Amino acid sequence: MPMGHIGICCRSKDRAYAENLTKEICQFDYKITFIEYPDDVEINYENAKDIINADAGIRLFVAIGDRIVAGITAISSAFRDMEYILVANSPNLYGVGYALDEASGVKCQVKFPLVVLQDAETLGNREAYAQCVGIMLGHCVESIEKKYVGYLTGRFDERKLNAEQQELNDVVGDGDMSDRRLIAEGMVRYARLKKEPFESSVAVLSKLIEDVCLTNNRGESRLLAAIALIKYFKSILSVDNYCLSVPADVSNKCRRLAKITGQDISDIIKRVQNRNFQPKWLYIHGEYRQDILAEVVGLENKLGKIIKSAKRYMSDVGYHLGDDYDSNIIIELIYNLSPLTDECSLVAMADYLGIE
């Protein structure tokens, strides 16, 4: 693009970072428009309108920052024919390349080049890497559940799922995630994969953990959700003497979730009205149960090192985790989680298999 109009998108805290990049861009004959957001901006359609309704002549957007700006830009691309680049100032790229924004229901698949300017050793602070460890663990658990759903429904391409898992395995290794360069570069590679949208049990549970105010840190909520679900998935898949049963009254779980989270019960019940269990899923579950169990156990064997890695990136080496979190709440959330999950997720299947 020898000339033209470029939109620069960032949050206020990244303005100086963006201006440095703009100096480089301005060596060429470009018109520059800044779209600056406050630091506390949320990822939603209303905020994306600033990009969607920007000058029609803008031919390229440069999003500078982390997952917040990436998310807003991704939503914008669902409503505006645009090319954009993300210049990351943090390794915490959760959500990049995904269908984003649960709040507004906007779903989009995005293709874009992704650039990291800084060296991985200086990209973000140590706390950012603690979040990355939790996020990557969450993706590992999500990929296992996604494969399980794929087996039952044929919804996902197993070849693509294996490619996703390979990228994750390359970063996680034996669980000792102390190499920041490996984490940062792995996050970028994983973010660029074309993944099919899937609302996993990890994503649902981590959102609930934040809703009940156990933490507002996405990395920690994903870490907690992943740890809890690894244990739960193992217990479900370890049962070899199961049979199809009529699920307990799911409305009881809906009522309990509504009470715990403060959500309107009608919003929760809407999620389960059209569920239609297929008996063949029981057969397929039996065929693949041990394969999936082996993957869960393999990840569980790495869990101690993964948790230690996350804690050692935290300023208090995880001291606050013991004080701030009520594990009983997380257990109760899991027990009542099925109304909010995919109809053939491992959590929902536990209802049909009579496993509590």
FIMI-878442 format. One record per residue (C-alpha): y, x, z; residue in one letter. Coordinates in pm, whole numbers, plus 32768, in hexadecimal, padded with zeros to 4 digits. Layout:
// FIMI-878442
YXZa ...
END
This chain:
// FIMI-878442
800080008000m 812580D67F86p 822A7FEB8019m 82447E9880BAg 82677DDF8202h 81997E3D8338i 817A7D77847Bg 814D7E3E85BEi 80AB7D7586D9c 809B7DF18840c 80D37D9C89ACr 820A7E128A62s 814E7F248B1Bk 80E87FBA89CCd 82417FAB892Ar 828081238946a 8126816988BCy 8170807D879Aa 82C2811A8755e 822382738737n 813681EB8633l 8256813E8582t 830B828A855Bk 81E483078492e 81D881CB83C0i 834E81DB837Cc 8323831C82B8q 82C9822A81A2f 83968111810Dd 831F7FF181E8y 83D37ED4828Ek 83607EB483F9i 83557D7584CCt 82FD7D8E863Ef 823D7C7486E8i 82417CC88859e 81857C068966y 81B47C0F8AE1p 80AC7CD08B9Fd 80137B958C36d 7FE37AE68AE5v 7E9D7A268ABAe 7DBA7A1B898Ci 7DF078C088F8n 7E63780C87C1y 7FC277C38845e 800C79348871n 7F6979898725a 806C78AB8678k 816879C98690d 808F7A878598i 8019795984D2i 818078E78492n 82137A41845Ca 82C17A968314d 81DD7A3A81F2a 82357B87814Eg 81817C568257i 80607CFB81A0r 7FBF7DB682C0l 7FB77D88843Af 7F827EAB8528v 7F077E35867Ea 7F417F39878Ci 7E997F1C88DDg 7D507EA3896Bd 7C7C7D688957r 7DA27C7F89A7i 7E6A7CD78871v 7D287CF887ABa 7CC87B96880Fg 7E177AFD87B3i 7E137BAD8663t 7CAE7B3F8620a 7D0879D2865Ei 7E3379F58578s 7D567A6E845Fs 7C947926846Ba 7DD1786C8409f 7E8679698331r 7E067A38820Ed 7E4E7B90829Cm 7DCF7CF382B6e 7DF87DAB83FBy 7DAB7EED84B1i 7D6E7F128625l 7DF6805086BFv 7D418060880Da 7DDF80F68944n 7CB1809F8A1As 7B3A80BA89F1p 7B207F5A8A80n 7AED7EA98935l 7A267D8089B4y 7A427C6388BCg 7AB57D2F8793v 7A077CB1865Bg 798B7B798709y 79DC7A0A86F3a 7AEC7A0287FAl 7BAA792188E4d 7ACD783789A9e 7C0177878A31a 7C8476FB88E9s 7B3576DE883Bg 7BB177AC8713v 7A8D785B866Dk 7AAF796B8567c 79F07A8E84DAq 7AD27BB38490v 7AB27CE183ACk 7BAB7DFB83DDf 7BC67F7483F5p 7BD87FF58559l 7C89813485C0v 7C8E81F0870Av 7DB482DF871Fl 7D72839D885Eq 7C58848688B8d 7B4683CD8972a 7B7984A28AA9e 7CDE84248ACFt 7CAD82C48A48l 7CF181DA8B6Ag 7CC382288CDCn 7B7F82438D9Fr 7B9180D68E08e 7B8880788C97a 7A3D812D8C77y 79B480768DA7a 79FD7F348CEBq 79557FC08BB5c 781380048C72v 78087E9C8CECg 785C7E178B96i 77537EE78AE6m 764D7E7C8BE4l 76B27D148BA0g 76827D4A8A2Ch 75287DDE8A6Dc 74BC7CA78B2Bv 75627BCA8A26e 74A67C74890Bs 73587C3689B7i 73A37AC589E6e 74277AAE8883k 72DF7B3C8802k 721F7A3D88D3y 72EE79208842v 72B979B586E9g 714279AE8713y 714978408781l 723977C18678t 724878BE855Dg 73C178B08589r 73FD7A27858Af 73A07B4684A4d 72AF7C278563e 73167D568494r 74827D2A84FDk 741D7CF08666l 73577E358664n 74877EED85D9a 755E7E6186F2e 745E7EC887F6q 744780268765q 75BE80588789e 75AA7FDF88F2l 747E80BC893En 753681EB88B4d 765081B289AFv 757F814C8ADBv 747382568AAEg 73B0827D8BF2d 74C381CA8CB3g 759782F98D0Dd 76DA82918C60m 77B483B28CD2s 781B84298B75d 7967837F8B2Cr 796A83F489C3r 781783558987l 788E820E8A23i 79D481FF895Da 793682558811e 7812816B8855g 78FD804A88A5m 79AC80818758v 7868808C8692r 77E27F578740y 79297E998711a 791C7ED6859Ar 77C47E3C856El 77C87CE584CCk 773A7C1185E2k 76EA7AA185CDe 779779CB86D8p 76BC797D8803f 772C78FC8954e 763879B28A32s 75DB79678B99s 768E7AAB8BF8v 77D17A2F8B5Aa 77B378DB8C04v 775C79688D5Al 78697A758D52s 796C796A8D00k 78F478998E28l 790379CA8F0Ci 7A7079EF8EA9e 7AAF78788ECDd 7A3B787B9037v 7B1D79A89072c 7A187AAB90CCl 7AD47B948FE0t 7BCE7B7F8EC3n 7B4F7CC98E33n 7A867C848CF7r 79BA7DC28D16g 79547D728E7Ce 79027C068E2Fs 78247C758D0Er 777F7D7B8DE9l 77317C7E8EFBl 76B97B788E04a 75DA7C738D4Fa 753A7CF68E8Fi 74EF7B968F0Ba 74647B208DBBl 73837C508D91i 72D87BEC8ED5k 72CE7A7D8E70y 724B7ABE8D11f 713B7B9B8DA2k 70CE7A878E8Fs 70C379858D74i 70027A628C84l 6F0F7ADD8D8Es 6E7A79818DB9v 6D3F79758CE5d 6CB6782A8D67n 6DBE773A8CE9y 6DB575E58C47c 6EAD74F98BA9l 6F53741C8CA8s 706373178CADv 719F73C88D23p 723073578E6Da 735E72758E52d 7456735F8DACv 757772878E24s 753B73138F81n 757F746F8EFDk 76B473F18E48c 773A73598F88r 76F97497904Br 77A575708F44l 78CE74848F46a 78E974A390C0k 78C9761F90C2i 79BA76618FA3t 7AAB753D8FC2g 7A6A74D18E5Aq 7A5F73658DF1d 78F272FA8DF2i 791E72408CA7s 797973898BFCd 783574258C79i 775872FB8C21i 77DD72FD8ABBk 7732744D8A8Ar 75D573BE8ABCv 75E272648A1Eq 754572C688D2n 743373B18947r 72E8737C889Bn 71CB7452891Ef 70BD74A1881Eq 6F5674CE889Cp 6F1D75EB87A6k 701176B88875w 6F0E76BA898Al 6E0F7755889Dy 6F087857881Bi 6F6D78AB8980h 6E0178FD89CAg 6DE579D98895e 6F177AAE88E5y 6F2D7A948A61r 6E927BE88AA6q 6F5E7C958997d 70A47C168A28i 702E7C5D8B8Cl 6FEF7DC88B2Ba 71577DE58AAFe 71DF7D4B8BEFv 710C7E328CC9v 71767F5D8BF9g 72E37F098C37l 72A17EC38DA8e 720D80218DCBn 735E80B08D5Fk 74287FC78E3Cl 744D80B08F67g 74EC81C48E95k 75C680CB8DD7i 765280358F19i 768F81918FA9k 774881F48E69s 782980C18E7Fa 787680FF8FEFk 78CC826D8FBEr 79D882108EC1y 7A7A81298FC4m 7B8D81B590A0s 7AD0814D91DBd 797A819E9142v 791B80319161g 7966800492D4y 7A137EB7928Eh 78DD7E2991E6l 78347E039339g 79597D5393DDd 79DE7C6D92D0d 78AC7BCC923Ay 77D87AB692C8d 76857ADC9222s 76227981929Bn 772978E991B6i 76A179AB908Ci 753F793890DFi 75B477CF90F1e 766F77F18FA7l 753378718EFEi 746377578F94y 754F76578EFCn 75AC77178DBFl 74CF766F8CBBs 75BB754F8C5Ap 76B5764E8BD6l 75C677318B17t 752A772389BEd 741D761689B1e 730877168987c 739A78358A4Es 72B178CB8B50l 737678128C5Cv 734E76BF8BB2a 71E277048B5Am 7199773A8CCBa 71E675C78CFDd 70EA755F8BF5y 6FE3764F8C7Bl 700875C78DDBg 707E771B8E5Fi 718077208F76e 
END
